[in-house]
Amino acid sequence: MNDQQPRLPNRQTPFSDAFVAFIPTDWAPYPAELPDRLPAAEFTEHRRDTISAAFPGERLVIPAGPLSVRSNDTDYRFRPHSAFAHLTGLGSDREPDAVLVLEPSFTDADDPAEASGVDAEGHTATLYFKPRAPRTDPEFYADARYGEMWVGTRDSLEELEALTGLPCRPLAELPAALTLHIDRVDTRVVREVDDRLTKLLDELRRSNAVEFDPCVDAELATALSELRLIKDDFEIGQLQLACDDTAVGFEAVVRDFPTAVAQGRGERWCEGVFGLHARHRGNDVGYGSICAAGDHANTLHWIRNDGELADGDLILMDMGVEVETLYTADITRTLPVNGRFTPAQRKVYEAVLEAQQAGIDAARPGARFTDVHEAAIRVVARHLHAWGILPVSVEESLDQLNGGHHRRWMVHGTSHHLGIDVHDCAEARQEYYRGGVLRPGMVITVEPGIYLKATDLLVPEELRGIGVRIEDDILITEDGNRNLSDKLPRDPDAVEAWLAGLLPKS
């Protein structure tokens, strides 16, 4: 046998010498023409320059992350870490194990021990990844992780350079690049993404007697998160596309309501129909879809989606399409399965809609992030009080130190930032997120709800089991805001008219 052959898993039949000699023969050459640059990559240089300016003279290491095992030798579908995608323009399933390194540039010498400062360019970016192997290499036919016969034709160094506009080097060169001057150049890594890379870097630090504090690495993750607080024009366009595609998915689900009722496990049918459209129109769903009928709507993160749909039910659907660049919508609609709200359902729905509109009206440049929640939750508390549910006055309940009674029926916040992550910018500092001010280019959700569990004896019997949430994706503009998800109606009369146009006529 050929001693160049790799160790094979139990299920794989050994390769004969004849096969090894035969497999690389008579293939068409790879395309000579390089691909066009990815549209997303046209916007990444400015982002890298911004993060470069925040950490002059330091090496910055941003990994895409590895594949994650789902079961034994099968992996979950790959999605790169958001900071990596944001700085490289690579989306969809690119590029497992890749690492972006921003190497500081020095003015006076190649050796940082002799350098006196940092030049105007700040950093040189290099993308390390595993390029495709030649067809004569065992990787081509025997490697289930990288082999062309297994996962398709991977990019060459030159092709990925053309796609991203970044210099690319083989992943095998990364350890040497990280070792270079490690005792003289401070290095930061996004720690939680690739355990093997983090372990390698920590060992290099220790073996070179470099003192380091993991909190220093956390500062890089925070800065990368805050970099995404304000979206550029490309990002806004991608979020609009995600919202538009999500509206198409919602329409497809509604058309299939009768089938979902008839087939049983209707929540899962709705989830599947939306997932089909998310995969067909974009990369995937942006998060686990919530399809919660009846009392399931009162469980905030109901992703089991195994319940029935019945005539007369409401179904709360919280779903979003993630486009190929990984930007995602996050939209919730609560809809009557048969196309008509009952009086009790409409009563709760209209209260939530009023609360949402108050939150949207408050989402303006210069407002505090928390103003949106405060505007919405005041409306929620007022309705709960009018229904005789709230055991104290509205003002007493809204007292943050001694109140909060309304949170029994709406325990979550009203807003979060949205972008390349569904809960975007999550590692931003408190003073820039919850304690921050809304600025043009920010995109947030506005999603109040009222959740009246079937087992809650404080709730009037006719309202028990009704859960309603309405959520839209709101871009902060120079003079107010724009609803990116307005292709899906919110007004109850408009909702019923929309449903009538989609559901089969009885």
HELIX and SHEET records of a PDB file:
HELIX    1   1 ASP A   17  PHE A   22  1                                   6    
HELIX    2   2 PRO A   39  PHE A   43  5                                   5    
HELIX    3   3 THR A   44  ALA A   54  1                                  11    
HELIX    4   4 SER A   82  THR A   88  1                                   7    
HELIX    5   5 PRO A  138  ALA A  142  1                                   5    
HELIX    6   6 GLU A  148  VAL A  151  1                                   4    
HELIX    7   7 LEU A  157  THR A  164  1                                   8    
HELIX    8   8 LEU A  171  GLU A  173  5                                   3    
HELIX    9   9 LEU A  174  THR A  179  1                                   6    
HELIX   10  10 ASP A  195  SER A  207  1                                  13    
HELIX   11  11 PRO A  214  GLU A  226  1                                  13    
HELIX   12  12 ASP A  233  ARG A  255  1                                  23    
HELIX   13  13 PHE A  257  GLN A  263  1                                   7    
HELIX   14  14 GLY A  266  ARG A  281  1                                  16    
HELIX   15  15 GLY A  294  ASN A  298  5                                   5    
HELIX   16  16 PRO A  343  ALA A  362  1                                  20    
HELIX   17  17 PHE A  369  ALA A  386  1                                  18    
HELIX   18  18 VAL A  394  LEU A  398  1                                   5    
HELIX   19  19 HIS A  405  ARG A  408  5                                   4    
HELIX   20  20 GLU A  461  LEU A  463  5                                   3    
HELIX   21  21 PRO A  492  LEU A  502  1                                  11    
SHEET    1   A 5 CYS A 168  PRO A 170  0                                        
SHEET    2   A 5 VAL A 118  PHE A 129  1                                        
SHEET    3   A 5 VAL A  99  PHE A 106 -1                                        
SHEET    4   A 5 ARG A  59  PRO A  63 -1                                        
SHEET    5   A 5 THR A 187  VAL A 189  1                                        
SHEET    1   B 2 VAL A  69  SER A  71  0                                        
SHEET    2   B 2 THR A  74  ASP A  75 -1                                        
SHEET    1   C 2 ASP A 284  VAL A 285  0                                        
SHEET    2   C 2 VAL A 321  GLU A 322 -1                                        
SHEET    1   D 3 ILE A 290  ALA A 293  0                                        
SHEET    2   D 3 LEU A 314  MET A 319 -1                                        
SHEET    3   D 3 ILE A 331  PRO A 336 -1                                        
SHEET    1   E 3 VAL A 443  VAL A 446  0                                        
SHEET    2   E 3 ASP A 472  ILE A 476 -1                                        
SHEET    3   E 3 ASN A 481  ASN A 483 -1                                        
SHEET    1   F 2 GLY A 449  LEU A 452  0                                        
SHEET    2   F 2 ILE A 466  ARG A 469 -1                                        
END                                                                             
